Amino acid sequence: LYAEVAMRGIDPVRLSKAVEVTHKIGADLLRTYCCYGKYDPVSLEKAPENFKKIVPLLKKYRIKFAIENHEEETSDEIIDIIKKVGSPWVGSRCDIGNSMMAWEEPSRALNNLAPYALTSHFKDHIIIKDGDEYKVCGVPLGKGNIDIDECFKILFEKSTLTRINTDKKG
């Protein structure tokens, strides 16, 4: 068994506290996302400097820190943050379903993020029409629009992951 600690936001004080909690429970990974509920370019801009502030704690406790592509952020934006932080302790959480929420093709996002992958969320989604709008909804693995076999192959071939996380729908 293993534990990963999840949070949201970029505040370095909250992140530092979360690193301490992650260490105390014996988890080896903390993950977060930058935007919450809406695209926030200010958070994306501030994220690299804020994340740099927790790198010494990550190194001290040997905890990995994964930035998730969480519904609003594209894979390119996540990679830009990772590169700006420039630490081997910081990488990505590859969420194949969330890429659709940012209207990014899942296999494209995964191809981009896999080399930086520290953890994953392997799930499936469909696009439905709700009135005049299109929405993305979670469904059981293999029942949605995502090419699950292709995404697994990408993770297997382009990442160093040794575990794949799914949820109750998977």
DSSP file with accessible surface (Angstrom, degrees, kcal/mol):
  #  RESIDUE AA STRUCTURE BP1 BP2  ACC     N-H-->O    O-->H-N    N-H-->O    O-->H-N    TCO  KAPPA ALPHA  PHI   PSI    X-CA   Y-CA   Z-CA
    1    1 A L              0   0  231      0, 0.0     2,-0.3     0, 0.0     0, 0.0   0.000 360.0 360.0 360.0 154.3    0.0    0.0    0.0
    2    2 A Y        -     0   0  107      2,-0.0     2,-0.4    25,-0.0    25,-0.1  -0.949 360.0-139.4-146.3 162.3    1.0    3.6   -0.5
    3    3 A A        -     0   0   43     -2,-0.3    25,-1.2    23,-0.2    26,-0.6  -0.980   9.0-170.3-127.9 142.6   -0.4    7.0    0.1
    4    4 A E  E     -a   29   0A  35     -2,-0.4     2,-0.5    23,-0.2    26,-0.2  -0.991  20.4-137.0-125.1 137.0   -0.4   10.2   -1.9
    5    5 A V  E     -a   30   0A  26     24,-2.6    26,-2.6    -2,-0.4     2,-0.4  -0.824  18.3-158.7 -98.9 132.9   -1.6   13.4   -0.4
    6    6 A A  E     +a   31   0A  55     -2,-0.5     2,-0.3    24,-0.2    26,-0.2  -0.884  22.0 147.6-113.8 140.2   -3.8   15.7   -2.5
    7    7 A M        -     0   0   27     24,-1.7     2,-0.3    -2,-0.4    26,-0.2  -0.906  32.6-126.3-149.9 179.3   -4.5   19.4   -2.1
    8    8 A R        +     0   0  111     -2,-0.3    26,-0.1    24,-0.2     2,-0.1  -0.959  57.1  42.3-132.2 152.4   -5.2   22.4   -4.3
    9    9 A G        -     0   0   20     24,-2.7    26,-0.1    -2,-0.3    24,-0.1  -0.285  66.3-107.4 107.2 172.7   -3.6   25.7   -4.6
   10   10 A I        +     0   0   18     24,-0.2    -1,-0.1    -2,-0.1    24,-0.1   0.307  60.9 133.3-123.8   3.6   -0.2   27.3   -4.9
   11   11 A D     >  -     0   0   71      1,-0.2     4,-2.7     2,-0.1     5,-0.2  -0.424  48.2-148.1 -64.3 121.2    0.2   29.1   -1.5
   12   12 A P  H  > S+     0   0   22      0, 0.0     4,-2.4     0, 0.0    -1,-0.2   0.816  94.8  54.4 -65.4 -28.3    3.7   28.2   -0.2
   13   13 A V  H  > S+     0   0   86      2,-0.2     4,-2.1     1,-0.2     5,-0.2   0.956 113.0  41.7 -68.5 -48.5    2.6   28.3    3.5
   14   14 A R  H  > S+     0   0  122      1,-0.2     4,-2.3     2,-0.2    -1,-0.2   0.900 114.9  52.5 -63.1 -40.7   -0.2   25.8    2.9
   15   15 A L  H  X S+     0   0    0     -4,-2.7     4,-2.4     2,-0.2    -2,-0.2   0.922 107.6  51.1 -62.7 -42.1    2.1   23.7    0.6
   16   16 A S  H  X S+     0   0   37     -4,-2.4     4,-2.1     1,-0.2    -1,-0.2   0.919 110.6  48.8 -61.7 -43.3    4.8   23.6    3.3
   17   17 A K  H  X S+     0   0  141     -4,-2.1     4,-2.3     1,-0.2    -1,-0.2   0.903 110.5  51.6 -62.1 -39.5    2.3   22.4    5.9
   18   18 A A  H  X S+     0   0   15     -4,-2.3     4,-2.8     2,-0.2    -2,-0.2   0.874 106.5  53.3 -67.1 -35.9    1.1   19.8    3.4
   19   19 A V  H  X S+     0   0    0     -4,-2.4     4,-2.6     2,-0.2    -1,-0.2   0.931 108.9  50.2 -62.8 -43.1    4.7   18.6    2.9
   20   20 A E  H  X S+     0   0   57     -4,-2.1     4,-2.6     2,-0.2    -2,-0.2   0.923 112.2  46.7 -60.7 -44.6    5.0   18.1    6.7
   21   21 A V  H  X S+     0   0   77     -4,-2.3     4,-2.1     2,-0.2     6,-0.3   0.929 110.3  53.3 -62.8 -44.1    1.7   16.2    6.8
   22   22 A T  H  <>S+     0   0    0     -4,-2.8     5,-2.0     1,-0.2     4,-0.5   0.930 111.8  45.7 -56.8 -45.2    2.8   14.1    3.8
   23   23 A H  H ><5S+     0   0   84     -4,-2.6     3,-1.3     1,-0.2    -1,-0.2   0.933 110.0  53.9 -63.0 -46.8    6.1   13.2    5.7
   24   24 A K  H 3<5S+     0   0  162     -4,-2.6    -1,-0.2     1,-0.3    -2,-0.2   0.819 110.6  45.4 -63.3 -31.8    4.3   12.5    9.0
   25   25 A I  T 3<5S-     0   0  104     -4,-2.1    -1,-0.3    -5,-0.2    -2,-0.2   0.490 115.1-114.4 -90.9  -1.3    2.0    9.9    7.4
   26   26 A G  T < 5 +     0   0   64     -3,-1.3   -23,-0.2    -4,-0.5    -3,-0.2   0.677  62.5 150.4  81.2  17.3    4.8    8.3    5.5
   27   27 A A      < -     0   0    7     -5,-2.0    -1,-0.2    -6,-0.3   -23,-0.2  -0.452  38.9-152.4 -78.9 156.7    3.5    9.2    2.0
   28   28 A D  S    S+     0   0   52    -25,-1.2    36,-2.4     1,-0.2     2,-0.3   0.376  71.6  48.7-110.3   4.7    6.0    9.7   -0.8
   29   29 A L  E     -ab   4  64A   0    -26,-0.6   -24,-2.6    34,-0.2     2,-0.4  -0.993  51.5-169.5-151.3 137.2    4.1   12.2   -2.9
   30   30 A L  E     -ab   5  65A   0     34,-2.6    36,-2.7    -2,-0.3     2,-0.3  -0.974  17.3-169.9-119.2 137.5    2.1   15.4   -2.6
   31   31 A R  E     +ab   6  66A  49    -26,-2.6   -24,-1.7    -2,-0.4     2,-0.3  -0.948  10.1 164.6-130.8 152.5    0.1   16.7   -5.5
   32   32 A T  E     - b   0  67A   0     34,-2.1    36,-3.0    -2,-0.3     2,-0.3  -0.915  23.0-137.2-148.4 173.2   -1.7   19.9   -6.2
   33   33 A Y        -     0   0   29     -2,-0.3   -24,-2.7    34,-0.2    36,-0.1  -0.962  10.9-141.4-136.9 157.8   -3.3   21.9   -9.0
   34   34 A C  S    S+     0   0    6     34,-0.4     2,-0.3    -2,-0.3   -24,-0.2   0.872  79.5  50.9 -88.9 -44.0   -3.1   25.6   -9.7
   35   35 A C        -     0   0    1     35,-0.1     2,-0.5   -26,-0.1    37,-0.2  -0.782  63.2-159.8-101.1 145.8   -6.6   26.7  -10.9
   36   36 A Y  S    S-     0   0  138      2,-0.4    35,-0.1    -2,-0.3   -28,-0.0  -0.910  71.1 -27.0-131.4 103.4   -9.8   25.9   -9.0
   37   37 A G  S    S+     0   0   62     -2,-0.5     2,-0.3     3,-0.0    34,-0.0   0.201 129.8  38.2  85.1 -18.5  -13.0   26.0  -10.9
   38   38 A K  S    S-     0   0  152      2,-0.0    -2,-0.4     0, 0.0     2,-0.2  -0.983  96.1 -85.9-158.1 155.5  -11.9   28.5  -13.5
   39   39 A Y        -     0   0  111     -2,-0.3    34,-0.0    -4,-0.1    32,-0.0  -0.456  42.5-172.5 -64.7 130.1   -8.8   29.3  -15.5
   40   40 A D     >  -     0   0   49     -2,-0.2     4,-1.9     1,-0.1     3,-0.3  -0.802  15.0-179.2-132.3  91.0   -6.6   31.6  -13.5
   41   41 A P  H  > S+     0   0   73      0, 0.0     4,-2.1     0, 0.0     5,-0.2   0.811  84.1  59.9 -62.7 -27.4   -3.6   33.0  -15.4
   42   42 A V  H  > S+     0   0   78      2,-0.2     4,-2.3     1,-0.2     5,-0.2   0.941 106.3  46.4 -65.9 -44.8   -2.3   34.8  -12.2
   43   43 A S  H  > S+     0   0   21     -3,-0.3     4,-1.9     1,-0.2    -1,-0.2   0.911 111.7  51.6 -62.5 -41.9   -2.0   31.5  -10.3
   44   44 A L  H  < S+     0   0   18     -4,-1.9    -1,-0.2     1,-0.2    -2,-0.2   0.881 111.2  48.0 -63.0 -35.8   -0.3   29.9  -13.2
   45   45 A E  H  < S+     0   0  158     -4,-2.1     4,-0.4     1,-0.2    -2,-0.2   0.889 116.4  42.1 -71.6 -38.3    2.2   32.8  -13.4
   46   46 A K  H  X S+     0   0  120     -4,-2.3     4,-2.0     1,-0.2     5,-0.2   0.717  94.4  85.1 -79.9 -22.6    2.9   32.7   -9.6
   47   47 A A  H  X S+     0   0    0     -4,-1.9     4,-3.1     1,-0.2     5,-0.3   0.884  83.1  53.8 -53.9 -48.8    3.1   28.9   -9.3
   48   48 A P  H  > S+     0   0    5      0, 0.0     4,-2.2     0, 0.0    -1,-0.2   0.936 112.2  43.3 -57.1 -47.3    6.8   28.4  -10.3
   49   49 A E  H  > S+     0   0  110     -4,-0.4     4,-1.0    -3,-0.2    -2,-0.2   0.900 115.9  49.0 -65.0 -39.7    8.2   30.8   -7.7
   50   50 A N  H  < S+     0   0   26     -4,-2.0     3,-0.4     1,-0.2     4,-0.4   0.912 111.8  48.6 -65.3 -40.9    5.8   29.5   -5.0
   51   51 A F  H >X S+     0   0    0     -4,-3.1     3,-1.4     1,-0.2     4,-0.7   0.865 102.9  61.6 -68.9 -34.0    6.7   25.9   -5.7
   52   52 A K  H >< S+     0   0   81     -4,-2.2     3,-0.8    -5,-0.3    -1,-0.2   0.846  95.1  64.5 -58.6 -31.4   10.4   26.7   -5.6
   53   53 A K  T 3< S+     0   0  133     -4,-1.0    -1,-0.3    -3,-0.4     4,-0.2   0.732 103.8  44.8 -66.7 -23.3    9.9   27.7   -2.0
   54   54 A I  T <> S+     0   0    1     -3,-1.4     4,-2.3    -4,-0.4     3,-0.5   0.532  85.2  93.7 -98.8  -5.4    9.0   24.2   -1.0
   55   55 A V  H <X S+     0   0   29     -3,-0.8     4,-2.9    -4,-0.7     5,-0.3   0.898  81.4  56.0 -56.1 -42.7   11.7   22.4   -2.9
   56   56 A P  H  > S+     0   0   90      0, 0.0     4,-2.5     0, 0.0    -1,-0.2   0.913 110.1  46.2 -58.6 -37.8   14.1   22.3    0.2
   57   57 A L  H  > S+     0   0   35     -3,-0.5     4,-2.4    -4,-0.2    -2,-0.2   0.902 111.2  51.8 -68.0 -41.4   11.4   20.6    2.2
   58   58 A L  H  X>S+     0   0    0     -4,-2.3     5,-2.2     1,-0.2     4,-1.1   0.935 113.2  45.0 -58.9 -45.6   10.7   18.1   -0.6
   59   59 A K  H  <5S+     0   0  135     -4,-2.9     3,-0.4     3,-0.2    -2,-0.2   0.922 111.0  53.4 -64.7 -44.5   14.4   17.3   -0.8
   60   60 A K  H  <5S+     0   0  143     -4,-2.5    -1,-0.2    -5,-0.3    -2,-0.2   0.910 121.2  30.6 -56.8 -46.6   14.8   17.0    3.0
   61   61 A Y  H  <5S-     0   0   46     -4,-2.4    -1,-0.2    -5,-0.1    -2,-0.2   0.444 106.0-123.6 -94.3  -3.8   11.9   14.5    3.3
   62   62 A R  T  <5 +     0   0  171     -4,-1.1     2,-0.4    -3,-0.4    -3,-0.2   0.918  57.1 153.8  59.8  47.6   12.5   12.9   -0.1
   63   63 A I      < -     0   0    2     -5,-2.2     2,-0.2    -6,-0.2    -1,-0.2  -0.900  39.5-135.0-109.3 133.2    8.9   13.6   -1.2
   64   64 A K  E     -b   29   0A  66    -36,-2.4   -34,-2.6    -2,-0.4     2,-0.5  -0.611  12.9-149.0 -84.7 148.9    7.9   14.1   -4.8
   65   65 A F  E     -bc  30  90A   0     24,-2.9    26,-2.6    -2,-0.2     2,-0.5  -0.975  11.6-165.3-124.7 117.5    5.6   17.0   -5.8
   66   66 A A  E     -bc  31  91A   0    -36,-2.7   -34,-2.1    -2,-0.5     2,-0.6  -0.895  10.3-150.9-111.0 130.9    3.2   16.5   -8.7
   67   67 A I  E     -bc  32  92A   0     24,-2.6    26,-2.1    -2,-0.5     2,-0.3  -0.875  22.5-142.7 -98.8 123.1    1.4   19.3  -10.5
   68   68 A E  E     - c   0  93A   6    -36,-3.0     2,-1.5    -2,-0.6   -34,-0.4  -0.639  15.2-129.9 -91.5 141.5   -1.9   18.1  -11.9
   69   69 A N        -     0   0    2     24,-1.2     2,-1.0    -2,-0.3    26,-0.1  -0.732  41.8-175.9 -80.5  92.0   -3.5   19.1  -15.2
   70   70 A H        -     0   0   26     -2,-1.5     2,-2.3     4,-0.1     3,-0.1  -0.700  49.2 -73.0-108.0  82.4   -6.7   19.7  -13.4
   71   71 A E  S    S+     0   0   62     -2,-1.0    -1,-0.1     1,-0.2   -32,-0.1  -0.029 129.3  44.6  71.6 -38.3   -9.6   20.7  -15.8
   72   72 A E  S    S+     0   0   31     -2,-2.3     2,-0.3   -37,-0.2    -1,-0.2   0.726  96.4  76.7-106.4 -30.8   -8.4   24.2  -16.6
   73   73 A E        -     0   0    0     -3,-0.1    29,-0.2   -38,-0.1     2,-0.2  -0.662  68.5-139.8 -89.8 140.3   -4.6   23.8  -17.2
   74   74 A T     >  -     0   0   40     -2,-0.3     4,-2.0     1,-0.1     3,-0.2  -0.481  27.9-109.0 -88.0 166.0   -3.2   22.4  -20.4
   75   75 A S  H  > S+     0   0    0      1,-0.2     4,-2.7     2,-0.2     5,-0.2   0.882 119.3  57.3 -61.7 -37.5   -0.2   20.0  -20.5
   76   76 A D  H  > S+     0   0   82      1,-0.2     4,-2.2     2,-0.2    -1,-0.2   0.895 106.5  49.0 -61.4 -40.0    1.9   22.8  -22.0
   77   77 A E  H  > S+     0   0   43      2,-0.2     4,-1.9    -3,-0.2    -1,-0.2   0.906 111.3  49.1 -67.3 -39.6    1.2   25.1  -19.1
   78   78 A I  H  X S+     0   0    0     -4,-2.0     4,-2.5     2,-0.2    -2,-0.2   0.936 111.7  48.8 -64.9 -44.6    2.0   22.3  -16.5
   79   79 A I  H  X S+     0   0   18     -4,-2.7     4,-2.8     1,-0.2     5,-0.2   0.903 107.5  55.5 -63.5 -39.1    5.3   21.6  -18.3
   80   80 A D  H  X S+     0   0   75     -4,-2.2     4,-2.1    -5,-0.2    -1,-0.2   0.927 109.7  46.4 -59.2 -43.7    6.2   25.3  -18.4
   81   81 A I  H  X S+     0   0    2     -4,-1.9     4,-2.2     2,-0.2     5,-0.2   0.941 111.8  50.8 -63.3 -48.0    5.8   25.4  -14.6
   82   82 A I  H  X S+     0   0   10     -4,-2.5     4,-2.5     1,-0.2     5,-0.5   0.927 111.7  47.6 -57.5 -45.3    7.8   22.2  -14.0
   83   83 A K  H  < S+     0   0  136     -4,-2.8    -1,-0.2     1,-0.2    -2,-0.2   0.884 110.5  51.6 -65.2 -38.4   10.6   23.6  -16.2
   84   84 A K  H  < S+     0   0  110     -4,-2.1    -1,-0.2    -5,-0.2    -2,-0.2   0.851 110.3  48.6 -68.0 -34.6   10.6   26.9  -14.4
   85   85 A V  H  < S-     0   0   13     -4,-2.2    -2,-0.2    -5,-0.2    -1,-0.2   0.918  89.8-166.5 -69.3 -43.8   10.9   25.2  -11.0
   86   86 A G     <  +     0   0   62     -4,-2.5    -3,-0.1    -5,-0.2    -4,-0.1   0.867  33.7 131.3  64.5  42.0   13.7   23.1  -12.4
   87   87 A S    >   -     0   0   17     -5,-0.5     3,-1.7     3,-0.2    -1,-0.2  -0.979  60.8-138.2-127.0 140.4   13.9   20.5   -9.6
   88   88 A P  T 3  S+     0   0  119      0, 0.0    -1,-0.1     0, 0.0    -2,-0.0   0.663 105.4  64.8 -67.9 -10.5   14.0   16.7   -9.9
   89   89 A W  T 3  S+     0   0   39    -25,-0.1   -24,-2.9     2,-0.0     2,-0.5   0.530  94.3  70.8 -86.1  -6.2   11.5   16.7   -6.9
   90   90 A V  E <   +c   65   0A   9     -3,-1.7     2,-0.2   -26,-0.2   -24,-0.2  -0.942  58.7 127.8-119.8 129.2    8.8   18.4   -9.0
   91   91 A G  E     -c   66   0A   3    -26,-2.6   -24,-2.6    -2,-0.5     2,-0.3  -0.677  48.1 -63.9-151.0-152.3    6.9   16.7  -11.9
   92   92 A S  E     -cd  67 117A   0     24,-2.9    26,-3.0   -26,-0.3    27,-1.2  -0.727  16.6-143.1-113.7 156.2    3.4   16.0  -13.2
   93   93 A R  E     -cd  68 119A  12    -26,-2.1   -24,-1.2    -2,-0.3     2,-1.0  -0.983  28.6-144.4-108.2 114.4    0.3   14.2  -12.3
   94   94 A C  E     + d   0 120A   1     25,-2.2    27,-2.6    -2,-0.6     2,-0.7  -0.717  21.5 179.3 -84.7 105.1   -1.0   12.8  -15.6
   95   95 A D  E  >  - d   0 121A   2     -2,-1.0     4,-1.1    25,-0.2    27,-0.2  -0.913   8.9-168.9-106.9 105.9   -4.8   12.9  -15.4
   96   96 A I  T  4 S+     0   0    3     25,-1.6     4,-0.5    -2,-0.7    -1,-0.2   0.817  84.1  47.6 -70.6 -28.3   -6.0   11.6  -18.7
   97   97 A G  T >> S+     0   0    0     24,-0.5     3,-1.2     1,-0.2     4,-0.7   0.889 104.1  59.6 -77.0 -38.8   -9.6   12.6  -18.2
   98   98 A N  H >> S+     0   0    2      1,-0.3     4,-1.0     2,-0.2     3,-0.6   0.791  91.4  69.3 -62.3 -27.9   -8.9   16.2  -17.0
   99   99 A S  H ><>S+     0   0    0     -4,-1.1     5,-2.7     1,-0.3     3,-0.7   0.882  95.1  56.1 -58.3 -33.9   -7.2   17.0  -20.2
  100  100 A M  H X45S+     0   0   12     -3,-1.2     3,-1.8    -4,-0.5    -1,-0.3   0.835  97.6  61.9 -66.3 -31.2  -10.6   16.8  -21.9
  101  101 A M  H <<5S+     0   0   57     -4,-0.7    -1,-0.2    -3,-0.6    -2,-0.2   0.792 106.0  46.1 -65.5 -27.7  -11.9   19.4  -19.5
  102  102 A A  T <<5S-     0   0   22     -4,-1.0    -1,-0.3    -3,-0.7    -2,-0.2   0.195 122.4-111.8 -94.1  12.6   -9.3   21.8  -20.9
  103  103 A W  T < 5S+     0   0  154     -3,-1.8     2,-0.4     1,-0.2    -3,-0.2   0.853  73.1 139.6  57.5  40.4  -10.4   20.7  -24.4
  104  104 A E      < -     0   0   15     -5,-2.7    -1,-0.2    -6,-0.1    -2,-0.2  -0.944  62.9-107.0-113.6 134.5   -7.0   19.0  -25.0
  105  105 A E     >  -     0   0  114     -2,-0.4     4,-2.5     1,-0.1     3,-0.3  -0.389  27.8-135.0 -58.7 125.2   -6.8   15.6  -26.7
  106  106 A P  H  > S+     0   0    7      0, 0.0     4,-2.7     0, 0.0     5,-0.2   0.885 102.4  49.7 -54.9 -42.8   -6.0   13.1  -23.9
  107  107 A S  H  > S+     0   0   33      2,-0.2     4,-2.5     1,-0.2     5,-0.2   0.889 111.5  50.1 -67.9 -33.2   -3.2   11.3  -25.9
  108  108 A R  H  > S+     0   0  102     -3,-0.3     4,-2.1     2,-0.2    -1,-0.2   0.951 112.5  46.5 -65.2 -49.5   -1.6   14.6  -26.8
  109  109 A A  H  X S+     0   0    2     -4,-2.5     4,-2.8     1,-0.2     5,-0.2   0.922 114.1  48.4 -59.3 -43.0   -1.6   15.7  -23.1
  110  110 A L  H  X S+     0   0    3     -4,-2.7     4,-2.8    -5,-0.2    -1,-0.2   0.906 108.1  53.1 -67.7 -41.2   -0.3   12.3  -22.0
  111  111 A N  H  < S+     0   0   48     -4,-2.5    -1,-0.2    -5,-0.2    -2,-0.2   0.896 114.7  44.1 -58.1 -39.4    2.5   12.3  -24.6
  112  112 A N  H  < S+     0   0   44     -4,-2.1    -2,-0.2    -5,-0.2    -1,-0.2   0.921 121.4  36.5 -69.3 -47.5    3.5   15.7  -23.3
  113  113 A L  H >< S+     0   0    2     -4,-2.8     3,-2.0     1,-0.2     4,-0.4   0.760  94.5  82.8 -82.7 -26.9    3.3   14.9  -19.6
  114  114 A A  G >< S+     0   0    0     -4,-2.8     3,-1.6     1,-0.3    46,-0.4   0.855  86.3  56.5 -52.9 -42.2    4.5   11.3  -19.4
  115  115 A P  G 3  S+     0   0   84      0, 0.0    -1,-0.3     0, 0.0    -2,-0.1   0.758 115.1  40.5 -63.1 -18.3    8.2   12.2  -19.4
  116  116 A Y  G <  S+     0   0   71     -3,-2.0   -24,-2.9    -4,-0.2    -2,-0.2   0.323  88.5 137.0-104.5   3.3    7.5   14.3  -16.2
  117  117 A A  E <   +d   92   0A   4     -3,-1.6    43,-0.4    -4,-0.4   -24,-0.2  -0.323  18.8 159.9 -67.2 128.5    5.1   11.9  -14.6
  118  118 A L  E    S-     0   0A  32    -26,-3.0     2,-0.3     1,-0.4   -25,-0.2   0.524  76.3  -4.5-111.4 -21.3    5.3   11.2  -10.9
  119  119 A T  E     -d   93   0A   1    -27,-1.2   -25,-2.2    42,-0.1    -1,-0.4  -0.945  67.6-147.2-160.2 174.6    1.8    9.9  -10.6
  120  120 A S  E     -d   94   0A   0     -2,-0.3     2,-0.3   -27,-0.2   -25,-0.2  -0.934  15.9-147.4-145.2 165.7   -1.3    9.4  -12.6
  121  121 A H  E     -d   95   0A  23    -27,-2.6   -25,-1.6    -2,-0.3     2,-0.7  -0.883  23.3-163.5-135.9 104.6   -5.1    9.4  -12.6
  122  122 A F        +     0   0   12     43,-4.1    45,-0.4    -2,-0.3     2,-0.3  -0.814  32.4 129.6 -95.4 111.6   -6.3    6.8  -15.1
  123  123 A K        -     0   0   24     -2,-0.7     2,-0.3    43,-0.1    -2,-0.1  -0.896  46.5-117.8-152.2 177.9   -9.9    7.3  -16.0
  124  124 A D  E     -E  139   0B   2     15,-0.7    15,-2.0    -2,-0.3     2,-0.3  -0.933  23.3-176.7-128.5 149.9  -12.4    7.7  -18.9
  125  125 A H  E     -E  138   0B  11     -2,-0.3    20,-3.2    13,-0.3    21,-0.6  -0.950  10.4-153.3-139.5 159.7  -14.7   10.6  -19.9
  126  126 A I  E     -E  137   0B  44     11,-2.5    11,-2.6    -2,-0.3     2,-0.5  -0.896  18.7-126.6-126.2 161.0  -17.3   11.3  -22.5
  127  127 A I  E     -E  136   0B  72     -2,-0.3     2,-0.3     9,-0.2     9,-0.2  -0.942  31.7-178.7-107.7 128.0  -18.5   14.5  -24.1
  128  128 A I  E     -E  135   0B  67      7,-2.9     7,-2.9    -2,-0.5     2,-0.6  -0.885  27.3-121.5-122.8 157.4  -22.2   15.1  -23.9
  129  129 A K  E     -E  134   0B 126     -2,-0.3     2,-0.6     5,-0.2     5,-0.2  -0.887  23.9-174.8-100.1 126.0  -24.4   18.0  -25.2
  130  130 A D  E >   -E  133   0B  84      3,-3.7     3,-2.1    -2,-0.6     2,-0.4  -0.917  64.8 -55.4-121.0  97.2  -26.4   19.7  -22.5
  131  131 A G  T 3  S-     0   0   57     -2,-0.6     0, 0.0     1,-0.3     0, 0.0  -0.543 121.7 -19.7  67.8-121.2  -28.7   22.2  -24.2
  132  132 A D  T 3  S+     0   0  158     -2,-0.4     2,-0.3    -3,-0.1    -1,-0.3   0.405 126.8  80.9 -96.1  -0.9  -26.4   24.4  -26.2
  133  133 A E  E <   -E  130   0B 125     -3,-2.1    -3,-3.7     2,-0.0     2,-0.4  -0.788  69.3-135.9-109.5 152.7  -23.2   23.5  -24.3
  134  134 A Y  E     -E  129   0B 136     -2,-0.3     2,-0.3    -5,-0.2    -5,-0.2  -0.864  26.1-172.9-101.7 139.3  -20.9   20.6  -24.4
  135  135 A K  E     -E  128   0B  86     -7,-2.9    -7,-2.9    -2,-0.4     2,-0.5  -0.940  21.2-129.8-131.8 155.0  -19.8   19.0  -21.1
  136  136 A V  E     -E  127   0B  20     -2,-0.3     2,-0.4    -9,-0.2    -9,-0.2  -0.894  28.3-175.7-105.9 131.1  -17.3   16.4  -20.1
  137  137 A C  E     -E  126   0B  46    -11,-2.6   -11,-2.5    -2,-0.5     2,-0.2  -0.978  25.0-116.1-130.6 142.7  -18.5   13.6  -17.8
  138  138 A G  E     +E  125   0B  29     -2,-0.4   -13,-0.3   -13,-0.2     3,-0.0  -0.470  36.8 171.1 -75.0 143.1  -16.7   10.8  -16.1
  139  139 A V  E     -E  124   0B  24    -15,-2.0   -15,-0.7    -2,-0.2     5,-0.1  -0.925  42.7 -71.3-142.2 166.1  -17.7    7.2  -17.0
  140  140 A P    >   -     0   0   68      0, 0.0     3,-2.3     0, 0.0     4,-0.3  -0.264  69.0 -80.9 -59.3 148.5  -16.3    3.7  -16.2
  141  141 A L  T 3  S+     0   0   52     28,-0.8   -17,-0.0     1,-0.3    -3,-0.0  -0.224 118.8  19.8 -50.4 133.7  -13.0    2.8  -18.0
  142  142 A G  T 3  S+     0   0   58      4,-0.2    -1,-0.3    -3,-0.1    28,-0.0   0.370 105.5  86.5  86.7  -3.5  -13.6    1.7  -21.5
  143  143 A K  S <  S+     0   0  156     -3,-2.3    -2,-0.1    -4,-0.1     2,-0.1   0.402  81.1  63.3-107.1   1.3  -17.0    3.3  -21.8
  144  144 A G  S    S-     0   0   22     -4,-0.3   -18,-0.3     2,-0.2     4,-0.1  -0.214  96.1 -86.1-112.6-158.8  -15.9    6.8  -22.8
  145  145 A N  S    S+     0   0  101    -20,-3.2     2,-0.3    -2,-0.1   -19,-0.1   0.489  88.4 103.2 -90.6  -8.1  -14.2    8.7  -25.6
  146  146 A I  S    S-     0   0   11    -21,-0.6     2,-1.6     1,-0.1    -2,-0.2  -0.623  76.0-126.1 -83.6 136.1  -10.7    8.2  -24.4
  147  147 A D     >  -     0   0   93     -2,-0.3     4,-2.4     1,-0.2     5,-0.2  -0.633  32.1-176.9 -78.2  89.3   -8.5    5.6  -26.2
  148  148 A I  H  > S+     0   0   28     -2,-1.6     4,-2.6     1,-0.2     5,-0.2   0.884  77.0  52.1 -60.1 -44.0   -7.6    3.8  -22.9
  149  149 A D  H  > S+     0   0  134      1,-0.2     4,-2.3     2,-0.2    -1,-0.2   0.930 111.5  47.0 -61.2 -44.3   -5.3    1.3  -24.6
  150  150 A E  H  > S+     0   0   70      1,-0.2     4,-2.4     2,-0.2    -2,-0.2   0.918 112.3  50.1 -64.0 -43.0   -3.3    4.1  -26.3
  151  151 A C  H  X S+     0   0    1     -4,-2.4     4,-2.4     2,-0.2    -2,-0.2   0.903 110.5  49.2 -65.1 -40.1   -3.1    6.1  -23.1
  152  152 A F  H  X S+     0   0   98     -4,-2.6     4,-2.8     1,-0.2    -1,-0.2   0.934 110.7  51.4 -63.5 -42.4   -1.8    3.1  -21.1
  153  153 A K  H  X S+     0   0  103     -4,-2.3     4,-2.7    -5,-0.2     5,-0.3   0.909 109.2  50.5 -60.2 -43.2    0.8    2.4  -23.8
  154  154 A I  H  X S+     0   0    4     -4,-2.4     4,-2.9     2,-0.2     5,-0.3   0.944 112.3  46.4 -61.5 -47.8    2.0    6.0  -23.7
  155  155 A L  H  X S+     0   0    2     -4,-2.4     4,-1.3     1,-0.2     6,-0.3   0.914 114.6  48.1 -60.9 -42.1    2.3    5.9  -19.9
  156  156 A F  H  < S+     0   0  156     -4,-2.8    -2,-0.2    -5,-0.2    -1,-0.2   0.912 121.0  34.6 -65.2 -42.7    4.1    2.6  -20.1
  157  157 A E  H  < S+     0   0  127     -4,-2.7    -2,-0.2    -5,-0.2    -1,-0.2   0.791 126.1  34.8 -86.2 -28.2    6.6    3.6  -22.8
  158  158 A K  H  < S+     0   0  101     -4,-2.9     2,-0.3    -5,-0.3   -41,-0.2   0.439 110.2  57.1-112.3  -0.9    7.2    7.3  -22.0
  159  159 A S     <  -     0   0   18     -4,-1.3   -45,-0.1    -5,-0.3   -41,-0.1  -0.805  67.2-135.3-123.7 170.1    7.1    7.4  -18.2
  160  160 A T        +     0   0  129    -43,-0.4    -4,-0.1   -46,-0.4    -5,-0.0   0.160  55.8 142.6-104.9  15.7    8.9    5.8  -15.3
  161  161 A L        -     0   0   36     -6,-0.3    -2,-0.1   -47,-0.2     3,-0.1  -0.261  32.4-174.2 -59.9 142.3    5.7    5.2  -13.3
  162  162 A T  S    S+     0   0  140      1,-0.2     2,-0.3     0, 0.0    -1,-0.1   0.347  71.8  42.6-114.7  -1.4    5.5    1.9  -11.4
  163  163 A R        -     0   0   51      2,-0.0     2,-0.5     0, 0.0    -1,-0.2  -0.995  65.0-151.8-146.0 145.1    1.9    2.4  -10.4
  164  164 A I        -     0   0   62     -2,-0.3     2,-0.4    -3,-0.1   -43,-0.1  -0.979  16.1-147.4-118.4 124.5   -1.3    3.6  -12.1
  165  165 A N        +     0   0   20     -2,-0.5   -43,-4.1   -45,-0.1     2,-0.2  -0.773  24.2 163.8 -94.9 136.6   -4.0    5.2  -10.0
  166  166 A T        -     0   0   70     -2,-0.4     2,-0.2   -45,-0.2   -43,-0.1  -0.671  24.3-128.9-131.1-173.2   -7.7    4.9  -10.9
  167  167 A D    >   -     0   0   48    -45,-0.4     3,-2.0    -2,-0.2   -46,-0.0  -0.729  42.2 -75.5-131.9-173.3  -10.9    5.5   -9.1
  168  168 A K  T 3  S+     0   0  203      1,-0.3    -2,-0.0    -2,-0.2     0, 0.0   0.748 127.7  57.1 -60.9 -23.8  -14.1    3.7   -8.3
  169  169 A K  T 3         0   0   90      1,-0.2   -28,-0.8   -29,-0.1    -1,-0.3   0.727 360.0 360.0 -75.3 -23.9  -15.4    4.2  -11.8
  170  170 A G    <         0   0   51     -3,-2.0    -1,-0.2   -30,-0.2    -2,-0.2   0.647 360.0 360.0 -76.8 360.0  -12.3    2.5  -13.2
